[in-house]
Amino acid sequence: MRWPRSRGPSRGETFARKLRVALVLTIIVAPLTVAVAWLFYRPMISLGIVALGAALAYGVMRVGVKNRTASMTEPSAA
């Protein structure tokens, strides 16, 4: 007996989504962690790292929103 194929995402798609979320969270959290560690030792470098992290997070979010809206407007191949 064969089980009917699920219409949900495949394992590869699920893995890709989880990987994307992990990378975005790493891009946001890692610079903040480094900046806090450098805060008392080199405050100006710390501020630069925070600014760089904020710019990276903004860029990643903009690309994600752009890709999401582009995929919503394309007709699906059903």
Backbone bond lengths (Angstrom), bond angles and torsions (degrees), N, CA, C in turn:
res aa  C-N    CA-C-N  psi(-1)  N-CA   C-N-CA  omega(-1)  CA-C   N-CA-C  phi
1 M - - - 1.454 - - 1.521 108.51 -
2 R 1.294 116.34 130.00 1.467 121.03 178.70 1.514 108.90 -101.71
3 W 1.319 114.82 138.63 1.452 119.81 178.07 1.520 109.21 -79.30
4 P 1.322 117.58 144.55 1.467 118.86 178.17 1.537 110.23 -66.81
5 R 1.308 114.85 143.83 1.461 119.57 -178.80 1.527 109.97 -70.09
6 S 1.304 114.59 134.69 1.460 120.70 179.14 1.525 109.78 -73.46
7 R 1.294 116.56 148.68 1.454 120.71 177.38 1.524 111.93 -93.46
8 G 1.314 117.60 4.93 1.453 121.69 179.27 1.514 111.22 -79.01
9 P 1.321 116.34 -178.59 1.464 119.89 -179.18 1.526 111.44 -67.83
10 S 1.323 115.31 149.78 1.460 119.93 178.15 1.524 109.46 -76.37
11 R 1.326 116.04 172.36 1.467 119.96 179.53 1.519 111.08 -61.76
12 G 1.327 116.90 -39.48 1.453 120.97 -179.91 1.520 112.35 -64.01
13 E 1.331 115.99 -41.16 1.465 119.74 178.26 1.522 110.97 -66.04
14 T 1.319 116.85 -41.22 1.460 120.90 178.64 1.522 110.31 -64.17
15 F 1.329 116.72 -43.37 1.460 120.46 178.50 1.528 110.76 -62.14
16 A 1.328 116.75 -42.01 1.466 120.37 -179.71 1.522 111.08 -63.44
17 R 1.316 117.21 -39.88 1.470 120.29 178.44 1.526 111.06 -65.64
18 K 1.326 116.38 -43.74 1.467 119.86 179.15 1.519 110.84 -64.49
19 L 1.329 116.88 -40.02 1.457 121.20 178.24 1.523 110.77 -63.19
20 R 1.317 116.67 -42.76 1.466 120.97 179.31 1.536 111.07 -62.18
21 V 1.333 116.73 -43.65 1.469 120.36 178.83 1.525 110.44 -64.11
22 A 1.328 117.32 -42.13 1.461 120.87 179.62 1.527 111.19 -63.64
23 L 1.319 117.44 -40.90 1.461 120.21 179.38 1.526 111.85 -66.50
24 V 1.319 116.88 -41.55 1.464 120.05 179.18 1.522 110.37 -64.20
25 L 1.323 117.06 -44.39 1.465 119.59 178.85 1.524 111.41 -64.58
26 T 1.330 117.04 -36.66 1.465 120.09 177.62 1.518 110.83 -65.99
27 I 1.330 116.81 -41.93 1.459 120.19 179.37 1.528 110.80 -62.69
28 I 1.312 117.43 -32.59 1.467 120.79 -179.22 1.526 111.51 -81.95
29 V 1.318 118.35 -44.34 1.466 121.95 -171.66 1.530 113.02 -82.75
30 A 1.317 118.39 -37.55 1.470 121.09 -175.38 1.530 113.13 -59.56
31 P 1.341 119.91 -48.60 1.462 118.45 178.58 1.534 112.90 -62.70
32 L 1.321 117.21 -34.43 1.467 119.19 177.86 1.524 111.07 -65.76
33 T 1.318 116.87 -40.09 1.458 120.79 178.40 1.521 111.05 -63.89
34 V 1.316 116.93 -44.73 1.460 121.03 178.79 1.524 110.23 -65.18
35 A 1.326 117.66 -40.61 1.462 121.35 -179.10 1.526 111.46 -63.90
36 V 1.316 117.28 -41.18 1.470 119.94 178.24 1.524 109.93 -64.91
37 A 1.322 117.31 -38.94 1.464 120.40 179.13 1.529 111.16 -65.05
38 W 1.322 117.72 -35.19 1.465 121.37 -178.47 1.527 113.16 -89.63
39 L 1.300 118.62 -3.04 1.465 121.84 -171.48 1.523 113.28 -55.85
40 F 1.315 118.63 -47.01 1.461 120.46 -176.27 1.527 112.31 -87.13
41 Y 1.316 117.40 -22.59 1.455 120.58 -178.38 1.522 111.04 -82.85
42 R 1.318 117.52 -50.84 1.466 123.13 178.43 1.529 108.86 -137.63
43 P 1.331 117.63 87.35 1.468 119.88 -174.95 1.533 113.98 -62.87
44 M 1.328 118.06 -35.28 1.465 119.12 -178.58 1.533 111.07 -69.31
45 I 1.322 117.17 -38.42 1.461 120.10 176.06 1.528 109.29 -65.12
46 S 1.316 115.84 -37.68 1.456 120.67 178.91 1.526 110.82 -60.74
47 L 1.320 117.04 -44.12 1.468 120.25 178.71 1.529 111.20 -65.21
48 G 1.315 116.36 -37.47 1.460 120.00 176.84 1.519 111.92 -64.30
49 I 1.323 116.68 -40.00 1.462 120.85 178.86 1.534 110.49 -66.15
50 V 1.320 116.85 -39.48 1.470 120.17 177.41 1.528 109.82 -63.50
51 A 1.335 116.75 -43.28 1.465 120.11 179.45 1.532 110.86 -63.92
52 L 1.329 116.73 -41.68 1.459 120.83 178.30 1.529 110.91 -63.52
53 G 1.318 116.55 -43.94 1.464 120.59 178.16 1.520 112.35 -62.99
54 A 1.337 116.31 -40.40 1.465 119.80 178.30 1.525 110.54 -65.05
55 A 1.338 116.89 -40.32 1.463 120.39 178.64 1.531 110.68 -65.32
56 L 1.323 117.45 -41.93 1.463 120.75 178.01 1.529 111.17 -63.55
57 A 1.321 116.53 -44.43 1.466 120.23 179.82 1.530 110.75 -62.64
58 Y 1.325 116.50 -42.10 1.464 120.48 178.66 1.531 110.36 -63.22
59 G 1.322 116.11 -44.01 1.456 120.01 179.62 1.516 112.65 -62.98
60 V 1.317 116.61 -42.91 1.470 120.53 179.37 1.519 110.36 -64.45
61 M 1.320 117.35 -41.03 1.458 119.72 179.73 1.524 111.36 -67.49
62 R 1.333 117.80 -39.04 1.463 120.81 178.68 1.530 111.05 -63.77
63 V 1.325 116.55 -43.14 1.463 120.44 178.84 1.524 109.78 -64.19
64 G 1.336 117.33 -41.08 1.463 120.85 178.96 1.512 112.28 -63.19
65 V 1.315 117.35 -42.83 1.464 120.90 179.31 1.521 109.63 -67.37
66 K 1.328 117.01 -40.55 1.466 120.47 179.23 1.524 110.74 -62.86
67 N 1.338 117.39 -44.05 1.461 120.71 179.41 1.523 111.47 -67.26
68 R 1.324 116.93 -37.89 1.461 119.97 -179.01 1.525 110.80 -66.57
69 T 1.338 117.83 -43.66 1.460 119.59 -179.59 1.523 110.74 -69.52
70 A 1.334 117.97 -33.32 1.465 120.42 177.97 1.525 110.51 -66.79
71 S 1.326 116.88 -39.32 1.466 118.99 -179.54 1.527 111.44 -72.98
72 M 1.326 117.49 -24.31 1.460 119.87 178.20 1.530 111.60 -74.77
73 T 1.324 117.76 -29.66 1.446 120.16 -177.50 1.526 112.65 -85.98
74 E 1.336 118.42 -19.35 1.452 121.04 179.23 1.526 109.85 -77.22
75 P 1.319 116.63 139.74 1.475 118.22 177.41 1.528 109.84 -69.38
76 S 1.308 115.16 142.83 1.463 119.15 -179.74 1.517 109.78 -80.17
77 A 1.327 113.98 146.61 1.469 119.90 178.59 1.515 108.98 -92.15
78 A 1.315 116.49 81.88 1.466 120.26 -176.61 1.483 112.40 -99.31
